Amino acid sequence: MVIVRLARGGSKKRPFYSINVCDSRCRRDGRFIERVGYYNPMASGQAPKMVLNEERLAHWQGQGAQLSETVARLVKEFKKAA
């Protein structure tokens, strides 16, 4: 199954997450098919908190990809803010 989920990056105490499309059998930070955006919870000032390619996300959902619970919540907030 293909899933859209977060992959953690950044340093200790300063998380940065990539929103990746990947096979559900792969590790969290492992191999992925495509990066469709990122989420930076520590963003300050004019820096964007989240960037998402909605066109590619819709494409993958049309192909049957499932969103993880956290990604679904973030996408809902992103669309509400936009």
PyMOL Python script that loads the backbone (N, CA, C, O; Angstrom):
from pymol import cmd

cmd.read_pdbstr("""\
ATOM      1  N   MET A   1       0.845  -1.188   0.000  1.00  0.00           N
ATOM      2  CA  MET A   1       0.000   0.000   0.000  1.00  0.00           C
ATOM      3  C   MET A   1       0.883   1.242   0.000  1.00  0.00           C
ATOM      4  O   MET A   1       1.938   1.264   0.635  1.00  0.00           O
ATOM      5  N   VAL A   2       0.454   2.253  -0.701  1.00  0.00           N
ATOM      6  CA  VAL A   2       1.165   3.532  -0.741  1.00  0.00           C
ATOM      7  C   VAL A   2       0.554   4.452   0.306  1.00  0.00           C
ATOM      8  O   VAL A   2      -0.667   4.543   0.433  1.00  0.00           O
ATOM      9  N   ILE A   3       1.413   5.128   1.048  1.00  0.00           N
ATOM     10  CA  ILE A   3       0.956   5.988   2.130  1.00  0.00           C
ATOM     11  C   ILE A   3       1.695   7.322   2.071  1.00  0.00           C
ATOM     12  O   ILE A   3       2.855   7.387   1.664  1.00  0.00           O
ATOM     13  N   VAL A   4       1.008   8.380   2.481  1.00  0.00           N
ATOM     14  CA  VAL A   4       1.617   9.710   2.570  1.00  0.00           C
ATOM     15  C   VAL A   4       1.850   9.966   4.052  1.00  0.00           C
ATOM     16  O   VAL A   4       0.902  10.022   4.836  1.00  0.00           O
ATOM     17  N   ARG A   5       3.118  10.122   4.434  1.00  0.00           N
ATOM     18  CA  ARG A   5       3.443  10.289   5.841  1.00  0.00           C
ATOM     19  C   ARG A   5       4.619  11.231   6.036  1.00  0.00           C
ATOM     20  O   ARG A   5       5.270  11.654   5.081  1.00  0.00           O
ATOM     21  N   LEU A   6       4.874  11.550   7.309  1.00  0.00           N
ATOM     22  CA  LEU A   6       5.960  12.460   7.658  1.00  0.00           C
ATOM     23  C   LEU A   6       7.256  11.685   7.842  1.00  0.00           C
ATOM     24  O   LEU A   6       7.256  10.557   8.334  1.00  0.00           O
ATOM     25  N   ALA A   7       8.360  12.304   7.441  1.00  0.00           N
ATOM     26  CA  ALA A   7       9.699  11.777   7.696  1.00  0.00           C
ATOM     27  C   ALA A   7      10.442  12.855   8.473  1.00  0.00           C
ATOM     28  O   ALA A   7      10.544  13.993   8.015  1.00  0.00           O
ATOM     29  N   ARG A   8      10.962  12.504   9.648  1.00  0.00           N
ATOM     30  CA  ARG A   8      11.585  13.493  10.519  1.00  0.00           C
ATOM     31  C   ARG A   8      13.008  13.792  10.081  1.00  0.00           C
ATOM     32  O   ARG A   8      13.774  12.906   9.703  1.00  0.00           O
ATOM     33  N   GLY A   9      13.326  15.067  10.147  1.00  0.00           N
ATOM     34  CA  GLY A   9      14.671  15.537   9.895  1.00  0.00           C
ATOM     35  C   GLY A   9      15.000  16.589  10.935  1.00  0.00           C
ATOM     36  O   GLY A   9      14.314  16.692  11.951  1.00  0.00           O
ATOM     37  N   GLY A  10      16.026  17.360  10.697  1.00  0.00           N
ATOM     38  CA  GLY A  10      16.391  18.403  11.643  1.00  0.00           C
ATOM     39  C   GLY A  10      17.280  17.870  12.743  1.00  0.00           C
ATOM     40  O   GLY A  10      17.649  16.695  12.754  1.00  0.00           O
ATOM     41  N   SER A  11      17.614  18.742  13.658  1.00  0.00           N
ATOM     42  CA  SER A  11      18.498  18.349  14.746  1.00  0.00           C
ATOM     43  C   SER A  11      17.708  18.116  16.021  1.00  0.00           C
ATOM     44  O   SER A  11      16.485  18.253  16.050  1.00  0.00           O
ATOM     45  N   LYS A  12      18.421  17.767  17.055  1.00  0.00           N
ATOM     46  CA  LYS A  12      17.791  17.505  18.349  1.00  0.00           C
ATOM     47  C   LYS A  12      17.052  18.748  18.830  1.00  0.00           C
ATOM     48  O   LYS A  12      17.594  19.853  18.802  1.00  0.00           O
ATOM     49  N   LYS A  13      15.817  18.562  19.268  1.00  0.00           N
ATOM     50  CA  LYS A  13      14.955  19.631  19.780  1.00  0.00           C
ATOM     51  C   LYS A  13      14.513  20.640  18.722  1.00  0.00           C
ATOM     52  O   LYS A  13      13.854  21.623  19.061  1.00  0.00           O
ATOM     53  N   ARG A  14      14.857  20.426  17.445  1.00  0.00           N
ATOM     54  CA  ARG A  14      14.437  21.319  16.365  1.00  0.00           C
ATOM     55  C   ARG A  14      13.954  20.470  15.184  1.00  0.00           C
ATOM     56  O   ARG A  14      14.662  20.329  14.187  1.00  0.00           O
ATOM     57  N   PRO A  15      12.755  19.911  15.300  1.00  0.00           N
ATOM     58  CA  PRO A  15      12.270  19.000  14.257  1.00  0.00           C
ATOM     59  C   PRO A  15      11.916  19.714  12.953  1.00  0.00           C
ATOM     60  O   PRO A  15      11.559  20.892  12.939  1.00  0.00           O
ATOM     61  N   PHE A  16      12.027  18.972  11.881  1.00  0.00           N
ATOM     62  CA  PHE A  16      11.656  19.408  10.539  1.00  0.00           C
ATOM     63  C   PHE A  16      11.139  18.157   9.845  1.00  0.00           C
ATOM     64  O   PHE A  16      11.807  17.123   9.856  1.00  0.00           O
ATOM     65  N   TYR A  17       9.970  18.237   9.248  1.00  0.00           N
ATOM     66  CA  TYR A  17       9.351  17.052   8.660  1.00  0.00           C
ATOM     67  C   TYR A  17       9.138  17.218   7.157  1.00  0.00           C
ATOM     68  O   TYR A  17       8.671  18.259   6.696  1.00  0.00           O
ATOM     69  N   SER A  18       9.485  16.182   6.405  1.00  0.00           N
ATOM     70  CA  SER A  18       9.171  16.113   4.988  1.00  0.00           C
ATOM     71  C   SER A  18       7.881  15.317   4.844  1.00  0.00           C
ATOM     72  O   SER A  18       7.662  14.345   5.567  1.00  0.00           O
ATOM     73  N   ILE A  19       7.038  15.722   3.924  1.00  0.00           N
ATOM     74  CA  ILE A  19       5.809  14.985   3.639  1.00  0.00           C
ATOM     75  C   ILE A  19       6.099  14.140   2.408  1.00  0.00           C
ATOM     76  O   ILE A  19       6.225  14.657   1.298  1.00  0.00           O
ATOM     77  N   ASN A  20       6.206  12.821   2.625  1.00  0.00           N
ATOM     78  CA  ASN A  20       6.633  11.904   1.579  1.00  0.00           C
ATOM     79  C   ASN A  20       5.558  10.912   1.207  1.00  0.00           C
ATOM     80  O   ASN A  20       4.741  10.509   2.035  1.00  0.00           O
ATOM     81  N   VAL A  21       5.574  10.524  -0.064  1.00  0.00           N
ATOM     82  CA  VAL A  21       4.752   9.423  -0.548  1.00  0.00           C
ATOM     83  C   VAL A  21       5.673   8.211  -0.570  1.00  0.00           C
ATOM     84  O   VAL A  21       6.720   8.240  -1.217  1.00  0.00           O
ATOM     85  N   CYS A  22       5.291   7.143   0.133  1.00  0.00           N
ATOM     86  CA  CYS A  22       6.167   5.978   0.187  1.00  0.00           C
ATOM     87  C   CYS A  22       5.367   4.692   0.350  1.00  0.00           C
ATOM     88  O   CYS A  22       4.167   4.714   0.624  1.00  0.00           O
ATOM     89  N   ASP A  23       6.052   3.587   0.176  1.00  0.00           N
ATOM     90  CA  ASP A  23       5.464   2.273   0.408  1.00  0.00           C
ATOM     91  C   ASP A  23       5.341   2.084   1.914  1.00  0.00           C
ATOM     92  O   ASP A  23       6.251   2.448   2.658  1.00  0.00           O
ATOM     93  N   SER A  24       4.238   1.525   2.366  1.00  0.00           N
ATOM     94  CA  SER A  24       4.002   1.391   3.801  1.00  0.00           C
ATOM     95  C   SER A  24       4.995   0.441   4.473  1.00  0.00           C
ATOM     96  O   SER A  24       5.144   0.475   5.695  1.00  0.00           O
ATOM     97  N   ARG A  25       5.673  -0.401   3.698  1.00  0.00           N
ATOM     98  CA  ARG A  25       6.630  -1.340   4.274  1.00  0.00           C
ATOM     99  C   ARG A  25       7.991  -0.722   4.540  1.00  0.00           C
ATOM    100  O   ARG A  25       8.810  -1.310   5.246  1.00  0.00           O
ATOM    101  N   CYS A  26       8.247   0.466   3.980  1.00  0.00           N
ATOM    102  CA  CYS A  26       9.532   1.132   4.179  1.00  0.00           C
ATOM    103  C   CYS A  26       9.577   1.825   5.532  1.00  0.00           C
ATOM    104  O   CYS A  26       8.542   2.149   6.113  1.00  0.00           O
ATOM    105  N   ARG A  27      10.791   2.047   6.024  1.00  0.00           N
ATOM    106  CA  ARG A  27      10.971   2.721   7.306  1.00  0.00           C
ATOM    107  C   ARG A  27      10.534   4.179   7.223  1.00  0.00           C
ATOM    108  O   ARG A  27      10.422   4.742   6.134  1.00  0.00           O
ATOM    109  N   ARG A  28      10.291   4.780   8.378  1.00  0.00           N
ATOM    110  CA  ARG A  28       9.793   6.162   8.453  1.00  0.00           C
ATOM    111  C   ARG A  28      10.690   7.130   7.693  1.00  0.00           C
ATOM    112  O   ARG A  28      10.205   7.931   6.895  1.00  0.00           O
ATOM    113  N   ASP A  29      11.987   7.060   7.934  1.00  0.00           N
ATOM    114  CA  ASP A  29      12.926   7.983   7.288  1.00  0.00           C
ATOM    115  C   ASP A  29      13.656   7.330   6.121  1.00  0.00           C
ATOM    116  O   ASP A  29      14.667   7.851   5.650  1.00  0.00           O
ATOM    117  N   GLY A  30      13.156   6.210   5.661  1.00  0.00           N
ATOM    118  CA  GLY A  30      13.823   5.459   4.605  1.00  0.00           C
ATOM    119  C   GLY A  30      13.445   5.905   3.205  1.00  0.00           C
ATOM    120  O   GLY A  30      13.171   7.078   2.953  1.00  0.00           O
ATOM    121  N   ARG A  31      13.438   4.942   2.310  1.00  0.00           N
ATOM    122  CA  ARG A  31      13.180   5.195   0.897  1.00  0.00           C
ATOM    123  C   ARG A  31      11.762   5.718   0.672  1.00  0.00           C
ATOM    124  O   ARG A  31      10.816   5.276   1.323  1.00  0.00           O
ATOM    125  N   PHE A  32      11.631   6.653  -0.248  1.00  0.00           N
ATOM    126  CA  PHE A  32      10.311   7.186  -0.577  1.00  0.00           C
ATOM    127  C   PHE A  32      10.182   7.356  -2.074  1.00  0.00           C
ATOM    128  O   PHE A  32      11.175   7.346  -2.800  1.00  0.00           O
ATOM    129  N   ILE A  33       8.956   7.512  -2.528  1.00  0.00           N
ATOM    130  CA  ILE A  33       8.670   7.643  -3.961  1.00  0.00           C
ATOM    131  C   ILE A  33       8.777   9.101  -4.391  1.00  0.00           C
ATOM    132  O   ILE A  33       9.426   9.414  -5.389  1.00  0.00           O
ATOM    133  N   GLU A  34       8.141   9.987  -3.637  1.00  0.00           N
ATOM    134  CA  GLU A  34       8.132  11.408  -3.998  1.00  0.00           C
ATOM    135  C   GLU A  34       7.918  12.261  -2.756  1.00  0.00           C
ATOM    136  O   GLU A  34       7.181  11.886  -1.844  1.00  0.00           O
ATOM    137  N   ARG A  35       8.573  13.412  -2.738  1.00  0.00           N
ATOM    138  CA  ARG A  35       8.376  14.388  -1.658  1.00  0.00           C
ATOM    139  C   ARG A  35       7.356  15.411  -2.151  1.00  0.00           C
ATOM    140  O   ARG A  35       7.569  16.053  -3.179  1.00  0.00           O
ATOM    141  N   VAL A  36       6.248  15.564  -1.422  1.00  0.00           N
ATOM    142  CA  VAL A  36       5.191  16.467  -1.860  1.00  0.00           C
ATOM    143  C   VAL A  36       5.106  17.741  -1.020  1.00  0.00           C
ATOM    144  O   VAL A  36       4.249  18.589  -1.268  1.00  0.00           O
ATOM    145  N   GLY A  37       5.980  17.880  -0.038  1.00  0.00           N
ATOM    146  CA  GLY A  37       5.972  19.098   0.758  1.00  0.00           C
ATOM    147  C   GLY A  37       6.785  18.944   2.022  1.00  0.00           C
ATOM    148  O   GLY A  37       7.496  17.956   2.208  1.00  0.00           O
ATOM    149  N   TYR A  38       6.669  19.939   2.894  1.00  0.00           N
ATOM    150  CA  TYR A  38       7.343  19.864   4.185  1.00  0.00           C
ATOM    151  C   TYR A  38       6.544  20.608   5.241  1.00  0.00           C
ATOM    152  O   TYR A  38       5.686  21.434   4.930  1.00  0.00           O
ATOM    153  N   TYR A  39       6.846  20.296   6.498  1.00  0.00           N
ATOM    154  CA  TYR A  39       6.199  20.911   7.649  1.00  0.00           C
ATOM    155  C   TYR A  39       7.290  21.298   8.641  1.00  0.00           C
ATOM    156  O   TYR A  39       8.085  20.456   9.058  1.00  0.00           O
ATOM    157  N   ASN A  40       7.323  22.580   9.016  1.00  0.00           N
ATOM    158  CA  ASN A  40       8.321  23.086   9.951  1.00  0.00           C
ATOM    159  C   ASN A  40       7.598  23.665  11.168  1.00  0.00           C
ATOM    160  O   ASN A  40       7.196  24.828  11.142  1.00  0.00           O
ATOM    161  N   PRO A  41       7.426  22.874  12.236  1.00  0.00           N
ATOM    162  CA  PRO A  41       6.701  23.364  13.410  1.00  0.00           C
ATOM    163  C   PRO A  41       7.431  24.467  14.163  1.00  0.00           C
ATOM    164  O   PRO A  41       6.815  25.175  14.959  1.00  0.00           O
ATOM    165  N   MET A  42       8.728  24.629  13.930  1.00  0.00           N
ATOM    166  CA  MET A  42       9.524  25.636  14.632  1.00  0.00           C
ATOM    167  C   MET A  42       9.682  26.930  13.823  1.00  0.00           C
ATOM    168  O   MET A  42      10.471  27.794  14.204  1.00  0.00           O
ATOM    169  N   ALA A  43       8.951  27.075  12.725  1.00  0.00           N
ATOM    170  CA  ALA A  43       9.076  28.255  11.870  1.00  0.00           C
ATOM    171  C   ALA A  43       8.725  29.524  12.642  1.00  0.00           C
ATOM    172  O   ALA A  43       7.791  29.551  13.443  1.00  0.00           O
ATOM    173  N   SER A  44       9.493  30.559  12.380  1.00  0.00           N
ATOM    174  CA  SER A  44       9.228  31.840  13.038  1.00  0.00           C
ATOM    175  C   SER A  44       9.329  32.965  12.012  1.00  0.00           C
ATOM    176  O   SER A  44       9.966  32.815  10.969  1.00  0.00           O
ATOM    177  N   GLY A  45       8.700  34.077  12.319  1.00  0.00           N
ATOM    178  CA  GLY A  45       8.744  35.228  11.416  1.00  0.00           C
ATOM    179  C   GLY A  45       7.985  34.960  10.132  1.00  0.00           C
ATOM    180  O   GLY A  45       6.867  34.444  10.155  1.00  0.00           O
ATOM    181  N   GLN A  46       8.598  35.313   9.010  1.00  0.00           N
ATOM    182  CA  GLN A  46       7.971  35.182   7.700  1.00  0.00           C
ATOM    183  C   GLN A  46       8.138  33.798   7.083  1.00  0.00           C
ATOM    184  O   GLN A  46       7.595  33.523   6.013  1.00  0.00           O
ATOM    185  N   ALA A  47       8.879  32.938   7.747  1.00  0.00           N
ATOM    186  CA  ALA A  47       9.107  31.595   7.205  1.00  0.00           C
ATOM    187  C   ALA A  47       7.794  30.806   7.186  1.00  0.00           C
ATOM    188  O   ALA A  47       7.040  30.826   8.158  1.00  0.00           O
ATOM    189  N   PRO A  48       7.526  30.114   6.077  1.00  0.00           N
ATOM    190  CA  PRO A  48       6.278  29.336   6.009  1.00  0.00           C
ATOM    191  C   PRO A  48       6.336  28.119   6.935  1.00  0.00           C
ATOM    192  O   PRO A  48       7.364  27.448   7.026  1.00  0.00           O
ATOM    193  N   LYS A  49       5.246  27.850   7.604  1.00  0.00           N
ATOM    194  CA  LYS A  49       5.171  26.713   8.517  1.00  0.00           C
ATOM    195  C   LYS A  49       4.978  25.407   7.746  1.00  0.00           C
ATOM    196  O   LYS A  49       5.444  24.347   8.164  1.00  0.00           O
ATOM    197  N   MET A  50       4.271  25.509   6.597  1.00  0.00           N
ATOM    198  CA  MET A  50       4.019  24.321   5.800  1.00  0.00           C
ATOM    199  C   MET A  50       3.935  24.671   4.327  1.00  0.00           C
ATOM    200  O   MET A  50       3.310  25.662   3.947  1.00  0.00           O
ATOM    201  N   VAL A  51       4.566  23.855   3.503  1.00  0.00           N
ATOM    202  CA  VAL A  51       4.498  23.994   2.057  1.00  0.00           C
ATOM    203  C   VAL A  51       4.019  22.655   1.519  1.00  0.00           C
ATOM    204  O   VAL A  51       4.549  21.609   1.892  1.00  0.00           O
ATOM    205  N   LEU A  52       3.018  22.682   0.643  1.00  0.00           N
ATOM    206  CA  LEU A  52       2.418  21.452   0.145  1.00  0.00           C
ATOM    207  C   LEU A  52       2.070  21.608  -1.327  1.00  0.00           C
ATOM    208  O   LEU A  52       1.465  22.603  -1.725  1.00  0.00           O
ATOM    209  N   ASN A  53       2.450  20.631  -2.130  1.00  0.00           N
ATOM    210  CA  ASN A  53       2.082  20.602  -3.543  1.00  0.00           C
ATOM    211  C   ASN A  53       0.750  19.859  -3.640  1.00  0.00           C
ATOM    212  O   ASN A  53       0.720  18.633  -3.746  1.00  0.00           O
ATOM    213  N   GLU A  54      -0.346  20.610  -3.602  1.00  0.00           N
ATOM    214  CA  GLU A  54      -1.687  20.021  -3.563  1.00  0.00           C
ATOM    215  C   GLU A  54      -2.014  19.229  -4.825  1.00  0.00           C
ATOM    216  O   GLU A  54      -2.757  18.249  -4.771  1.00  0.00           O
ATOM    217  N   GLU A  55      -1.464  19.649  -5.952  1.00  0.00           N
ATOM    218  CA  GLU A  55      -1.721  18.952  -7.210  1.00  0.00           C
ATOM    219  C   GLU A  55      -1.169  17.522  -7.160  1.00  0.00           C
ATOM    220  O   GLU A  55      -1.849  16.573  -7.550  1.00  0.00           O
ATOM    221  N   ARG A  56       0.064  17.379  -6.678  1.00  0.00           N
ATOM    222  CA  ARG A  56       0.678  16.052  -6.585  1.00  0.00           C
ATOM    223  C   ARG A  56       0.011  15.197  -5.510  1.00  0.00           C
ATOM    224  O   ARG A  56      -0.127  13.984  -5.666  1.00  0.00           O
ATOM    225  N   LEU A  57      -0.401  15.842  -4.420  1.00  0.00           N
ATOM    226  CA  LEU A  57      -1.103  15.119  -3.365  1.00  0.00           C
ATOM    227  C   LEU A  57      -2.423  14.557  -3.890  1.00  0.00           C
ATOM    228  O   LEU A  57      -2.767  13.408  -3.610  1.00  0.00           O
ATOM    229  N   ALA A  58      -3.159  15.361  -4.648  1.00  0.00           N
ATOM    230  CA  ALA A  58      -4.415  14.905  -5.245  1.00  0.00           C
ATOM    231  C   ALA A  58      -4.171  13.762  -6.233  1.00  0.00           C
ATOM    232  O   ALA A  58      -4.958  12.819  -6.314  1.00  0.00           O
ATOM    233  N   HIS A  59      -3.058  13.861  -6.989  1.00  0.00           N
ATOM    234  CA  HIS A  59      -2.702  12.798  -7.928  1.00  0.00           C
ATOM    235  C   HIS A  59      -2.507  11.473  -7.193  1.00  0.00           C
ATOM    236  O   HIS A  59      -3.045  10.445  -7.601  1.00  0.00           O
ATOM    237  N   TRP A  60      -1.735  11.506  -6.108  1.00  0.00           N
ATOM    238  CA  TRP A  60      -1.461  10.271  -5.373  1.00  0.00           C
ATOM    239  C   TRP A  60      -2.701   9.733  -4.674  1.00  0.00           C
ATOM    240  O   TRP A  60      -2.878   8.518  -4.585  1.00  0.00           O
ATOM    241  N   GLN A  61      -3.552  10.608  -4.183  1.00  0.00           N
ATOM    242  CA  GLN A  61      -4.795  10.147  -3.574  1.00  0.00           C
ATOM    243  C   GLN A  61      -5.690   9.498  -4.638  1.00  0.00           C
ATOM    244  O   GLN A  61      -6.394   8.530  -4.351  1.00  0.00           O
ATOM    245  N   GLY A  62      -5.660  10.030  -5.854  1.00  0.00           N
ATOM    246  CA  GLY A  62      -6.404   9.433  -6.957  1.00  0.00           C
ATOM    247  C   GLY A  62      -5.878   8.058  -7.330  1.00  0.00           C
ATOM    248  O   GLY A  62      -6.626   7.219  -7.833  1.00  0.00           O
ATOM    249  N   GLN A  63      -4.590   7.824  -7.085  1.00  0.00           N
ATOM    250  CA  GLN A  63      -3.979   6.524  -7.352  1.00  0.00           C
ATOM    251  C   GLN A  63      -4.208   5.538  -6.206  1.00  0.00           C
ATOM    252  O   GLN A  63      -3.821   4.374  -6.305  1.00  0.00           O
ATOM    253  N   GLY A  64      -4.837   5.998  -5.112  1.00  0.00           N
ATOM    254  CA  GLY A  64      -5.160   5.105  -4.009  1.00  0.00           C
ATOM    255  C   GLY A  64      -4.294   5.257  -2.776  1.00  0.00           C
ATOM    256  O   GLY A  64      -4.393   4.449  -1.853  1.00  0.00           O
ATOM    257  N   ALA A  65      -3.445   6.276  -2.738  1.00  0.00           N
ATOM    258  CA  ALA A  65      -2.585   6.486  -1.569  1.00  0.00           C
ATOM    259  C   ALA A  65      -3.416   6.939  -0.373  1.00  0.00           C
ATOM    260  O   ALA A  65      -4.355   7.722  -0.514  1.00  0.00           O
ATOM    261  N   GLN A  66      -3.059   6.437   0.800  1.00  0.00           N
ATOM    262  CA  GLN A  66      -3.739   6.796   2.042  1.00  0.00           C
ATOM    263  C   GLN A  66      -2.911   7.824   2.793  1.00  0.00           C
ATOM    264  O   GLN A  66      -1.681   7.761   2.781  1.00  0.00           O
ATOM    265  N   LEU A  67      -3.573   8.767   3.444  1.00  0.00           N
ATOM    266  CA  LEU A  67      -2.883   9.754   4.274  1.00  0.00           C
ATOM    267  C   LEU A  67      -2.774   9.217   5.689  1.00  0.00           C
ATOM    268  O   LEU A  67      -3.711   8.598   6.194  1.00  0.00           O
ATOM    269  N   SER A  68      -1.634   9.450   6.335  1.00  0.00           N
ATOM    270  CA  SER A  68      -1.536   9.096   7.744  1.00  0.00           C
ATOM    271  C   SER A  68      -2.415  10.061   8.530  1.00  0.00           C
ATOM    272  O   SER A  68      -2.815  11.100   8.004  1.00  0.00           O
ATOM    273  N   GLU A  69      -2.719   9.732   9.777  1.00  0.00           N
ATOM    274  CA  GLU A  69      -3.605  10.576  10.583  1.00  0.00           C
ATOM    275  C   GLU A  69      -3.040  11.986  10.735  1.00  0.00           C
ATOM    276  O   GLU A  69      -3.770  12.970  10.618  1.00  0.00           O
ATOM    277  N   THR A  70      -1.741  12.077  10.994  1.00  0.00           N
ATOM    278  CA  THR A  70      -1.107  13.381  11.198  1.00  0.00           C
ATOM    279  C   THR A  70      -1.100  14.199   9.917  1.00  0.00           C
ATOM    280  O   THR A  70      -1.382  15.397   9.945  1.00  0.00           O
ATOM    281  N   VAL A  71      -0.784  13.570   8.802  1.00  0.00           N
ATOM    282  CA  VAL A  71      -0.772  14.291   7.521  1.00  0.00           C
ATOM    283  C   VAL A  71      -2.177  14.752   7.162  1.00  0.00           C
ATOM    284  O   VAL A  71      -2.347  15.859   6.651  1.00  0.00           O
ATOM    285  N   ALA A  72      -3.180  13.929   7.418  1.00  0.00           N
ATOM    286  CA  ALA A  72      -4.559  14.325   7.131  1.00  0.00           C
ATOM    287  C   ALA A  72      -4.946  15.558   7.944  1.00  0.00           C
ATOM    288  O   ALA A  72      -5.598  16.465   7.428  1.00  0.00           O
ATOM    289  N   ARG A  73      -4.548  15.591   9.210  1.00  0.00           N
ATOM    290  CA  ARG A  73      -4.837  16.747  10.068  1.00  0.00           C
ATOM    291  C   ARG A  73      -4.108  17.992   9.562  1.00  0.00           C
ATOM    292  O   ARG A  73      -4.695  19.073   9.517  1.00  0.00           O
ATOM    293  N   LEU A  74      -2.841  17.851   9.183  1.00  0.00           N
ATOM    294  CA  LEU A  74      -2.066  18.982   8.685  1.00  0.00           C
ATOM    295  C   LEU A  74      -2.615  19.517   7.364  1.00  0.00           C
ATOM    296  O   LEU A  74      -2.667  20.730   7.161  1.00  0.00           O
ATOM    297  N   VAL A  75      -3.019  18.632   6.477  1.00  0.00           N
ATOM    298  CA  VAL A  75      -3.591  19.050   5.183  1.00  0.00           C
ATOM    299  C   VAL A  75      -4.884  19.811   5.409  1.00  0.00           C
ATOM    300  O   VAL A  75      -5.139  20.821   4.753  1.00  0.00           O
ATOM    301  N   LYS A  76      -5.697  19.329   6.332  1.00  0.00           N
ATOM    302  CA  LYS A  76      -6.963  20.003   6.650  1.00  0.00           C
ATOM    303  C   LYS A  76      -6.683  21.410   7.171  1.00  0.00           C
ATOM    304  O   LYS A  76      -7.358  22.356   6.764  1.00  0.00           O
ATOM    305  N   GLU A  77      -5.701  21.569   8.064  1.00  0.00           N
ATOM    306  CA  GLU A  77      -5.336  22.892   8.586  1.00  0.00           C
ATOM    307  C   GLU A  77      -4.776  23.776   7.483  1.00  0.00           C
ATOM    308  O   GLU A  77      -5.062  24.973   7.439  1.00  0.00           O
ATOM    309  N   PHE A  78      -3.970  23.187   6.581  1.00  0.00           N
ATOM    310  CA  PHE A  78      -3.355  23.948   5.493  1.00  0.00           C
ATOM    311  C   PHE A  78      -4.427  24.504   4.557  1.00  0.00           C
ATOM    312  O   PHE A  78      -4.363  25.666   4.155  1.00  0.00           O
ATOM    313  N   LYS A  79      -5.411  23.672   4.211  1.00  0.00           N
ATOM    314  CA  LYS A  79      -6.480  24.116   3.313  1.00  0.00           C
ATOM    315  C   LYS A  79      -7.358  25.164   3.986  1.00  0.00           C
ATOM    316  O   LYS A  79      -7.843  26.085   3.329  1.00  0.00           O
ATOM    317  N   LYS A  80      -7.561  25.028   5.279  1.00  0.00           N
ATOM    318  CA  LYS A  80      -8.365  26.003   6.030  1.00  0.00           C
ATOM    319  C   LYS A  80      -7.667  27.357   6.063  1.00  0.00           C
ATOM    320  O   LYS A  80      -8.326  28.390   5.944  1.00  0.00           O
ATOM    321  N   ALA A  81      -6.345  27.371   6.221  1.00  0.00           N
ATOM    322  CA  ALA A  81      -5.579  28.614   6.299  1.00  0.00           C
ATOM    323  C   ALA A  81      -5.470  29.287   4.930  1.00  0.00           C
ATOM    324  O   ALA A  81      -5.370  30.511   4.850  1.00  0.00           O
ATOM    325  N   ALA A  82      -5.489  28.499   3.859  1.00  0.00           N
ATOM    326  CA  ALA A  82      -5.328  29.054   2.511  1.00  0.00           C
ATOM    327  C   ALA A  82      -6.602  29.596   1.939  1.00  0.00           C
ATOM    328  O   ALA A  82      -6.611  30.092   0.812  1.00  0.00           O
TER     329      ALA A  82
END
""", "prot")
cmd.dss("prot")
cmd.show_as("cartoon", "prot")
cmd.util.cbc("prot")
cmd.orient("prot")
